[in-house]
Amino acid sequence: MKNRRLRDATRLAIMIGAALAVTGCSHDLGGNAKPGEVVGWSDADTPPSGLVFSNGFPPSSEGPSPAWYAKRFSRARGIGEAIKQNRRSLWDRDSGTFVFYMGGVLSAHYHPWEHYLEIQTENKGENNTICHWTQNGTLTTTTTDKSPAPAGADELCQQLLDKVARHVAPSSTLSSGS
C-alpha cells in the first residue's frame, strides 16, 4: 500500500514537472520563432542554443490565414484549409465536406481528404456557375445544369475565390476598411 502511494506520487510529480517544462518553453515560441517557421532538431537530446520549438503555425487562436496555407499548397487548397478552420463553416456529413455559405452570393465546399474546393454562385432562377479546383490547383468550370461554362467563367471563379478568402481570413489578418 505504501509503495503504491509512493509510486503514484512519483508519477504525479513527473507529470507535473513535464507540464511545467512544456509551459516554461511555450512563452519563447512567439518571441523567437518567425510566424510559420518550423524550428527543431532531429537526433539531439537537447536543443542547440538559439533554437526553439515551433509547430510552424503562426501564434493565433483563430488559426492560420489562407495566405499561410497557400504558401504550402495551391491557393485554392489553402483557402479550403482556412474554410475548414473557420468557426462559421459547417460540416456536411452527407458529402464529407466543410461548407461555407454566403447567403444569396455563393457556397463553398471543401473536402478535407481529397483536398478539392468547389465554389458555386447562388443566383436564384439562373444557371449558376460551379468552380472546381483539384488538389493541385487545376480549375474546371461548369454550370448547375452540367452545360459548359460561359465565357469569362475563369475570371468569375477567381473573383469568387478572392471573396471567400477575404471572408474566411482571421480578423487579425484583414486590413482596415475591408
N, C-alpha and C positions, 0 to 999 in steps of 0.2 A: 504494500500500500504506500509506504513511504517512498520507495523507489519510483513508483508510478507518478506520484506528485512531483518528485524531483525531475523526472523525465518530461512531464507536461510543462513544468515551469521553464525548463531549459528550452523546449521547443517554442514556447511563447516568447521568451527573451530573444531567441534567434529571429523569429518573425518580426518582432518589433524593431530589432536592430536593422534588419534588411529594409523594412519600410522607412525607417529614419534615414538610412543611407541613400535610398532612392529619392526621397523628398529633399534631402540635402543637396543632391546634384541637380534637381529639376530647375532651381532658380537660375542656374547658369545657362540653360538651353537658349532662352530668348536673348540673353545678352551677348553670348559668344558666337552662336551659330547664325549664319545668314539665313533668311527665310528660304525654305525649300532645300537647304543644303543637307546632305546626308553625310554625317561625320562619324567615324568609328574606326575600329581596327579588327583584324580577323583572328590572329593567333597569339595575341599578347595577353598576359594575365592582368596587367594594369595598363591604363591608357598612357600613351606618350604625353608629355606635358603639352598643354595648349589645345588638346583635342577635347571635345565634349560629345556627349551622346545626343543624337537627334534622330527623330523618325522621318525627317525630311519634310514634314508638313509645316506650314507657317504657323506661328503661335496664334490661334484664334479658336474661339468656342463655336464659331459658325461654320467652320470648315474652309477648305481652300477655295479660291476663286476659279472660274472657268479658265482663266489665263494660266494658272498654275498647272492644271491638268493638260491644257493644250500644248504646253512645252514638252510634255512627256508622251502624248498621244496625238491623234489628229484633233483638229479644233472641234469637230462635231462630237467626237467621243469625250473630249474634255468638258464640253457643255453638258453632255449626258451624265457624266460623273458628278458634275455640280448639281444637276437635277436630282440625282439620287441622294445627295447630301442635303438638299433644300428641305426645310421644315414644312413648306407648303405643298410639296409633292405627295402624291398618294400612290399606294401600291395597288396595282390591279392584279389580283390573284389569277384571274382567268387567262390573261395574256402574259403574265410574268414580267410586267414592265412597271417602271415608275412613270407616273403621269403628272405632267404639269399643265394646267389648264388656265388659259386667259379667256374669260367669257366673251364670246362673240368675236374673238380675234383668231385664236389658234389653240391647238392642243399638241403637246409634245410627249412622245412616248420613248423611254429609254430602256432597253433590255440589258440588264447588268451582266449577263453571262455571255451573250452573243455580241455585245457591245455595238449595237446599232441604235441609231437615233432616227425617229420618224416625226416630222412636224407636218401638221395638216391645218390648212386655213379653215376657219369656221364661218363661212358666209351662208346665211340661210337661203334656201331656194336656188343655190348656184352649184355648179360643178366645181368642187373645191380641189385645190392643188395639194398633192401629197409629195413631200420631200423626204427621201430615204437615204441616209448616209450609212455606209457599211463600216465595219470595224477599222478599216484602213483609211476612211475618209472619202471614199468614192460616192458621188452623188448620183442618184437616179430620181427622175421626176415622173409623176403620173397624175391622174385625176381620180376622183372618187368613183366615176363610172368606168374606170380602167382604160380610158382613152389616152392617147399620147398627150403630154403636157403642152400647153400653148406656148407660143414664142415668148421669151423673157422669163420663163419659169425658173431658170437658174438664178437670175438676179433676185427674183422674189424669194427664193429659198435662202439666199444669203441674207436678205433683209430680215426674214423670219428668224434665222439663226442669231443674228445680231440682237433682235428684240428679246429672244429667250435668254441670251447671255446677259443682257442688262438686268433682267428680272430675277435671275437665279443667283447673280453675284452677291456675295455677302455685303451687307450695308456698309461695312468699313472700306470696301474697295470701290464703291460708287463715288463718282465725282459729284460735287455740289451742283445742283441745278439739273440733274438728270432725272 
